[in-house]
C-alpha cells in the first residue's frame, strides 16, 4: 500500500511540475515558430525527427493532464498521418536510415499496463513501434504496471525498451552527494537489470521528470547509453551527432490540452514548410 501511495504521490508531483511549466513551454514553442525562419537563414536541416512523449491510456481520469483514452490517442496519430508525417523507429534514428523532416517517433514513459491495449489496437495496426521507457522497480507492482513478461513480449515485437531510471528518482548532483548508491542505481543498475531480463542491449535513457544535471549527463554517457531524452521541446536533427548533445535530445511532452496539441502540430508543420523553402 505504501508503495502504491508513493507512486500516486510521485505522479501528482510530476503533473504539478508539468502544469507549472506549461505556460513557459507554450510561449517558447510559439516563439520558436516565429524564429525558425531566422534559424534556417544559413544551412537548413536536411533530416530531422519529432519525438512525442506519452504516459497512460486509461481514459478514466479527467483530472490528469497526461492520461488519454485509446480513441483520443488514435485521433492524434491519424492527425499526424493526415498532415503528411510518418512514424519511424528508434533503430531508424540511431542507424541514420531516414530522409526528410516529416519523421515522428512515439515514446511512452513509465510502464503502465494501459500500454498493452493501445499498442495492440492502435500502434501495431498503424505501424508504430514506440520507445517504451521503463524503471525496473515498478515492474509487476499491482495491476497498474506491466510485468517482465509483458515488456519482453513488446521488445520481441519490435518495440525499443529504454531505461527510465531504476526508481524514477530526480537524478541530480544533490542526489549524488546525498545518496550516491541511489544515483548509481538510477543509471547503471537499471540498465543492467533491463538487459539481463530482456536479453538484449539497452542503449537509450529517458530522464525521470526530465530532471538532470551535468554530472547526470556525464554518467549516462559513461554507462554506455547511445543517447538520452529530455522533455525540452524541439525537433531532433539527424544524424543524432548533429545535435548539441546526443544525451540531451528533445521530446514533446503530450498533455490533454487541445490548445497545446494544436501548437505542437503548428510548429511541426511550420518546421517542415520552412525547411522545404
Steps between C-alpha positions, in 0.01 A plus 500: 500500500781739588665430163176580315461822700857596411425438132181706513681778683780499246254531213319786672828684554596437138172639370539801729847565361367458149216748546733759651717481188231495232460877457873536451510206260212629292661844481831344400329284239324795337821702509687215333247504216566870444876460516534180299534690171785697655664183625486359148662807346818297463515126437154346525466161670466223245383234745313521829255314724231618742486286816170488689468385861190331645429334835165331564200395291235419758267782400331499839667787682364839388724677752818356348691702243683196362230232475336438161231261389582256221271696266668832584841353429379345174363836388835671560688230309260537205552876504875447480457281191243735342751785524759309300719361780615140535581285800858380545685281748785548743716283276424731208636803683803331658599328175445822300283335235244781470451780252306826524347678799153342520606225739324431832616268778255404775626439854301379803634549852466307827370153405129525573288199405279728289781484243392149397153566352607823330793317343285213376207712380668815372878495479560161342226535235640843409859376481615684812789340690547725804784550744371381839683654795499270803624532858553146632390561861140540383476190281219272614393726787123466534269481201586841353848414373638257245679179592833377367302265274311797353816700441690210343206437265499865388877494446469180297235670287737781403449761772814659643539483878680796662610552857297756694713477812469223757246656736405813302708734718604854420856431392678817604841599636336524843386137476858395423622682811228379737431150362775386263367144490153619399661722235697204364197270503300742288754495218707183527289245687193573290694434181644174629165371628317583178770339286506187717126450479464596135808319375599796281685832531320804638652806334246778570445691824200719588553745787228462768298823512745631240724599795877480468826681571839498332618208713184308412563541129867403532409181689231407248762537230757299701249220561495428128167643393504609137262789565263643760175694489367804684161672490632824354320570176642520151586298193786249524750526217627196313748347518485529877858626509370825343334594830670698774503192724380150409433443870257792525266449207168683483152351538152648503312408815144442383228614738122503473480869411353531150661842464842360579453222244402760240815698581719195460347410165536864389869498585561165328329613180679837507835325544432285196389795286799714586741212452361433154514863383 
